[in-house]
């Protein structure tokens, strides 16, 4: 962690004052012997500004937070051995992104939209909105909603895709006795207005 030292303050009754000094920069990266971490990156269709963001989350432990990182540029003119960019952790939220098959991250001015399949057994497709606070001292928040469920169809989920520019979700289904795709569901959703 990196802190900016606060201004010096006088003693109060011969005691130093208590100063809350949160870290300006957190260089924390996930690690663990028993955890598998997934990285979800922005859709290549989004702007260069959006490409600076990525999320890391554990696929084994739902109690671990989803961590938001931003790539920050570094002035390397004084030392060419330094990296040109460094990933900095800027926030996190307790949120379930699903266990498998994550689509590209959709980055907005207010946060992120992540669409994922909940698990191979349940065959549900979920949207997870993660909101970044405008005040850096406040925590991130999230809300999730099921976009599609196997209960709405006559087949099993084979594959799906989400368009980051239009909000269109396409689901290909396979009937239990069919060898090829037997049904396609097309659903249109409104994306957050502030997609970068």
C-alpha positions as CSV (number, residue, x, y, z in Angstrom):
1,X,0.0,0.0,0.0
2,X,1.0,3.6,-0.6
3,X,0.0,6.4,1.7
4,X,0.2,10.2,1.5
5,X,1.3,11.4,4.9
6,X,-1.2,13.7,6.5
7,X,-0.4,17.2,7.7
8,X,1.2,17.4,11.1
9,X,-1.2,18.4,13.9
10,X,-0.4,19.7,17.4
11,X,-0.7,17.5,20.5
12,X,-4.0,17.5,22.3
13,X,-3.6,17.2,26.1
14,X,0.0,15.9,25.5
15,X,-1.5,13.2,23.3
16,X,-1.1,12.8,19.5
17,X,-4.4,13.1,17.6
18,X,-5.9,10.1,15.9
19,X,-5.8,10.6,12.1
20,X,-7.6,8.3,9.7
21,X,-5.3,7.9,6.8
22,X,-6.5,5.4,4.2
23,X,-4.1,4.2,1.6
24,X,-3.9,6.2,-1.7
25,X,-2.9,3.2,-3.7
26,X,-3.3,-0.5,-3.0
27,X,-0.8,-2.8,-4.8
28,X,-2.7,-6.0,-3.5
29,X,-3.0,-8.9,-5.9
30,X,-5.0,-12.1,-5.2
31,X,-3.1,-15.2,-4.3
32,X,-3.9,-18.5,-2.5
33,X,-3.0,-22.2,-2.8
34,X,-6.7,-23.4,-2.8
35,X,-8.2,-20.7,-5.0
36,X,-8.6,-20.4,-8.7
37,X,-8.9,-16.8,-9.9
38,X,-10.7,-15.7,-13.1
39,X,-10.0,-12.5,-14.9
40,X,-12.7,-10.8,-16.9
41,X,-11.7,-8.0,-19.3
42,X,-13.6,-5.4,-21.3
43,X,-15.2,-6.2,-24.6
44,X,-12.9,-5.3,-27.5
45,X,-15.8,-3.3,-29.0
46,X,-15.5,-0.8,-26.2
47,X,-13.3,2.3,-26.2
48,X,-9.6,2.5,-25.2
49,X,-10.7,4.2,-22.0
50,X,-12.7,1.1,-21.1
51,X,-9.8,-1.2,-21.8
52,X,-7.9,0.0,-18.7
53,X,-10.4,-1.8,-16.4
54,X,-10.5,-5.5,-15.4
55,X,-12.1,-7.6,-12.7
56,X,-10.6,-10.6,-10.8
57,X,-12.7,-13.0,-8.8
58,X,-12.4,-16.5,-7.2
59,X,-14.2,-19.4,-8.8
60,X,-13.9,-21.5,-5.7
61,X,-15.0,-19.1,-2.9
62,X,-18.1,-17.0,-3.2
63,X,-17.2,-15.1,0.0
64,X,-14.1,-13.6,-1.6
65,X,-14.8,-10.2,-3.2
66,X,-14.8,-9.3,-6.9
67,X,-11.8,-7.0,-7.3
68,X,-11.7,-4.1,-9.7
69,X,-8.3,-3.1,-11.1
70,X,-7.3,-0.2,-13.3
71,X,-4.1,0.0,-15.5
72,X,-2.2,3.1,-14.6
73,X,0.6,4.6,-16.7
74,X,4.0,5.3,-15.1
75,X,6.5,7.9,-16.2
76,X,9.6,5.7,-17.1
77,X,11.7,8.6,-18.3
78,X,13.9,8.4,-15.2
79,X,14.1,4.6,-15.0
80,X,13.7,2.5,-18.1
81,X,13.5,-0.7,-16.1
82,X,10.1,0.3,-14.6
83,X,7.0,-1.1,-16.3
84,X,5.0,1.4,-18.4
85,X,1.7,0.4,-16.7
86,X,0.8,-1.0,-13.3
87,X,-2.5,-2.7,-12.3
88,X,-3.9,-0.9,-9.2
89,X,-6.7,-2.3,-7.1
90,X,-9.2,0.5,-6.8
91,X,-12.2,-1.3,-5.3
92,X,-14.1,-4.5,-4.6
93,X,-17.5,-5.9,-3.9
94,X,-19.0,-9.1,-2.6
95,X,-20.9,-10.3,-5.6
96,X,-21.5,-13.6,-7.4
97,X,-20.4,-13.6,-11.0
98,X,-21.3,-17.2,-11.7
99,X,-19.0,-20.1,-12.0
100,X,-18.5,-20.6,-15.7
101,X,-18.5,-19.0,-19.1
102,X,-18.2,-15.2,-18.5
103,X,-18.7,-12.8,-21.3
104,X,-16.6,-9.7,-21.8
105,X,-16.9,-6.9,-19.2
106,X,-19.1,-4.0,-20.3
107,X,-17.7,-0.8,-18.7
108,X,-19.8,2.2,-18.0
109,X,-19.1,5.6,-16.3
110,X,-20.9,4.3,-13.2
111,X,-19.6,0.7,-13.0
112,X,-19.7,-2.6,-14.9
113,X,-22.1,-5.1,-16.4
114,X,-21.0,-8.7,-16.4
115,X,-23.1,-11.5,-18.0
116,X,-22.3,-15.1,-17.0
117,X,-23.7,-18.6,-16.8
118,X,-24.4,-19.5,-13.2
119,X,-23.3,-23.1,-13.4
120,X,-23.4,-26.1,-15.7
121,X,-26.0,-27.8,-13.5
122,X,-28.5,-24.9,-13.3
123,X,-28.3,-23.5,-16.8
124,X,-29.2,-19.9,-16.0
125,X,-27.8,-16.7,-17.5
126,X,-27.3,-13.8,-15.0
127,X,-26.5,-10.1,-15.4
128,X,-24.5,-8.6,-12.6
129,X,-24.3,-4.8,-12.3
130,X,-21.4,-3.5,-10.2
131,X,-21.7,0.2,-9.2
132,X,-18.6,2.3,-8.5
133,X,-19.2,5.0,-5.9
134,X,-18.6,8.6,-6.8
135,X,-17.0,9.1,-3.4
136,X,-13.8,6.9,-3.1
137,X,-14.4,6.3,0.6
138,X,-17.7,4.6,0.0
139,X,-17.9,0.8,-0.9
140,X,-18.9,-0.6,-4.2
141,X,-22.4,-2.2,-4.6
142,X,-24.0,-4.7,-6.9
143,X,-27.3,-6.1,-8.0
144,X,-28.0,-9.3,-10.0
145,X,-30.9,-10.5,-12.1
146,X,-31.6,-13.7,-14.0
147,X,-31.9,-12.9,-17.7
148,X,-32.7,-16.5,-18.9
149,X,-33.5,-19.8,-17.3
150,X,-33.8,-23.3,-18.7
151,X,-37.3,-23.4,-17.4
152,X,-38.3,-21.0,-20.2
153,X,-37.3,-23.5,-22.9
154,X,-37.7,-27.0,-24.2
155,X,-33.9,-27.8,-24.4
156,X,-30.6,-27.5,-22.7
157,X,-28.4,-24.5,-22.9
158,X,-25.7,-25.2,-25.5
159,X,-24.1,-21.7,-25.8
160,X,-24.9,-18.1,-25.6
161,X,-23.6,-14.7,-26.5
162,X,-24.2,-11.1,-25.5
163,X,-23.6,-8.1,-27.8
164,X,-21.9,-5.3,-25.7
165,X,-23.1,-2.6,-28.1
166,X,-26.8,-3.5,-28.5
167,X,-27.6,-5.6,-25.4
168,X,-28.9,-8.5,-27.5
169,X,-28.7,-11.9,-25.8
170,X,-28.8,-15.0,-28.1
171,X,-29.2,-18.4,-26.5
172,X,-28.7,-21.6,-28.5
173,X,-30.5,-24.7,-27.1
174,X,-30.1,-28.4,-27.7
175,X,-33.1,-30.8,-27.2
176,X,-32.2,-33.9,-25.3
177,X,-32.7,-36.2,-28.3
178,X,-31.3,-33.8,-31.0
179,X,-27.7,-33.8,-32.3
180,X,-27.7,-30.2,-33.5
181,X,-29.0,-26.9,-32.2
182,X,-32.8,-27.1,-32.1
183,X,-33.9,-23.8,-30.7
184,X,-32.6,-20.2,-30.6
185,X,-33.8,-17.5,-28.1
186,X,-33.2,-13.9,-29.0
187,X,-33.7,-11.3,-26.3
188,X,-33.0,-7.5,-26.3
189,X,-32.1,-5.6,-23.2
190,X,-31.4,-2.0,-22.6
191,X,-27.8,-1.3,-21.8
192,X,-26.7,1.3,-19.2
193,X,-26.7,4.7,-21.0
194,X,-23.1,5.5,-20.1
195,X,-21.3,2.7,-21.8
196,X,-17.7,3.9,-22.4
